[in-house]
Amino acid sequence: MIDAHVHFYTARDLARVAGGLPYALPQPHPLTGYLDRLIDAGRKPRLINNVHLSILPDSENVFAGFDELAALQARDPARYGGIAGIGTILADPAYATAARLAHPQVKGIRMVLHDRAPESVGAGAYSGAAWRELYARLRPDQHLHVYAQDPATTLEVMAQLPEEVPLVIDHLGTCRPERGTDDPAFLKLLATAKARGNTWFKGPGYRTSTDAAVVAAFAGRIIDTLGPGRLVLGASDAPHVGADHDGRPFAESYTPLGALDFAADVAARVARATGIAAETLLSGAAAEMFDPSATRAYQ
């Protein structure tokens, strides 16, 4: 089992943004408690990706997570050993310095656009000199991780990127399920990703829709265009900040285990429809996604 998208942060991290958000702060989500709940349930992950949390001004919590996992493994290798910890930090030219990107566990940078409209990221927004210098600093095993709810917004970003920059597109590329899998922007996003040849789509999918059948349909479209080797469903997005399309907080509907089970349900549905093993859909592409030098197991 892997968790390709999870957030770890403490009360101290949240104190830095207290009073500055238009909604209540989430509860702290420390790495140790997350791991203990999974391990006690018999679900020890082999890889966890601590992803930049949009409400925080930087990714110092990601680096703290590396240290916390190392301390746990030194203290109790039988319980915590065998877990690879990697991270994705804030995509900002001033923050993602050469020194921070040199950390061997940093595997990517995250650009968070939320519900921004395509026209808000028009020509030049992410292609100026500072951004080009940032892209050039990325190692071959590091990627740009893009989160935008509208696939048309992601397309605007992609048009500004050097072709050699590997991409990981969040939440299956769309949080607009009402448009259906024939949404022209979604289909163009898939075609563009195929043409680039270095783009992956990542789950867990519940931000696309809380209906696993709907998510499976979008995942199926991705596979139809790019094949299973460009999809990773194994992710929790814990601790589930935000709300679904009906306004219900995700934290009321999901726990880390519940979100991983949701992803497994989506994978099982796609597996039944395609004959592709659910394990492949959950984690088969993770090795190449986080390390392009790895042998590609699935085309």
Buried (B, 14 or more C-beta within 10 A) or exposed (E): BBBBBBBBBBEEBBEBEEEEEEEEBBEBBBBBEBBBBBBEEEBBBEBBBBBBBBBBEBBBBBBBBBEBBEEBBEEEEEBBEEBEBBBBBBBBBEBBEEEBBEBEBBBBBBBBBEEBBBEEBEEEBBBEEEBBEBBEBBBEBBBBBBBBBBBBBBBBBBEBBEEEBBBBBBBBBBBBBEEEBEBEBBBBBBEBBBEBEBBBBBBBBBBBBBBBEBBBBBBBBBBEBBBBBBBBBBBBBBBBBBBBBEEEBBBEBBBBBBBBBBBBBBBBBBBEEBEBEBEBBBBBBBBBBBBBEEEEEBE
